[in-house]
Amino acid sequence: MPTTMTKDLLLETLRAILEEEREAIRRLDSVAMDRASDAKETVLAELHAIPFDDRGPLIEALAELQPELRHNMILFVHAAACIAEARRDARRR
């Protein structure tokens, strides 16, 4: 991500990462999930490096992403439950 972070660029970047993460969750692809997590951490570190007084519009952008973040969290929880159930079933056999 370029050093000049705008609200639109932040939204575009994070939405792309969240979509990648969502697809990785659906495929149960742990490598891609880790890659998406690392990408989110990088973006948030860049956000943190911006002077506090300049972050206002960017913080608003994060609030706009809340439904997408929640959706991914729900997918993570569901995937974990499915894996746990599959493990229980495998132990029973």
Secondary structure, DSSP 8 states (H G I E B T S, - for coil): --SS--HHHHHHHHHHHHHHHHHHHHHT-HHHHHHHHHHHHHHHHHHHHS-GGG-HHHHHHHHHTHHHHHHHHHHHHHHHHHHHHHHHHHHH-
